[in-house]
Amino acid sequence: MAVAHRASIDQKIVELRAMRESLRDLNERCHGDDRPECPILDGLAGEGNTTSP
């Protein structure tokens, strides 16, 4: 049972790291101004490519 629980935790860590990288990329592309386009919201909505500026 402990092995299965550890595997579950390891998978969650992988997923959280991927989420962190996606948010880091989106944050770097955010200009922080009043533009109507928002790469963070677009990325969270699944629109556009979140891996290139």
C-alpha positions in Angstrom: 0.0 0.0 0.0 2.9 2.4 0.8 4.4 1.7 -2.7 1.2 2.7 -4.4 0.8 5.8 -2.3 4.3 6.8 -3.1 3.7 6.3 -6.8 0.6 8.5 -6.5 2.6 11.2 -4.8 5.4 11.0 -7.4 2.8 11.4 -10.2 1.4 14.5 -8.5 4.9 15.9 -8.2 5.4 15.4 -11.9 2.1 17.1 -12.7 2.8 20.1 -10.3 6.2 20.6 -11.9 4.6 20.7 -15.3 2.0 23.2 -14.1 4.8 25.3 -12.5 6.7 25.4 -15.8 3.6 26.4 -17.7 2.8 29.2 -15.3 6.4 30.4 -15.4 6.3 30.6 -19.2 3.0 32.4 -19.1 4.3 34.8 -16.5 7.3 35.7 -18.6 5.0 36.5 -21.5 2.8 38.8 -19.5 3.4 42.4 -20.2 1.5 43.6 -17.2 -0.2 46.4 -19.1 -3.8 47.2 -20.1 -3.7 45.3 -23.4 -6.9 43.3 -24.0 -4.8 40.2 -25.0 -3.6 38.2 -22.0 -1.3 35.3 -22.6 -2.0 34.0 -19.1 -5.7 33.8 -19.6 -5.3 32.5 -23.1 -3.0 29.8 -21.9 -5.2 28.8 -19.1 -8.1 28.6 -21.5 -6.1 26.4 -23.7 -5.8 28.9 -26.5 -2.6 29.5 -28.4 0.9 28.0 -27.9 2.2 28.4 -24.3 5.7 27.2 -25.1 6.9 30.1 -27.3 6.7 33.8 -26.9 
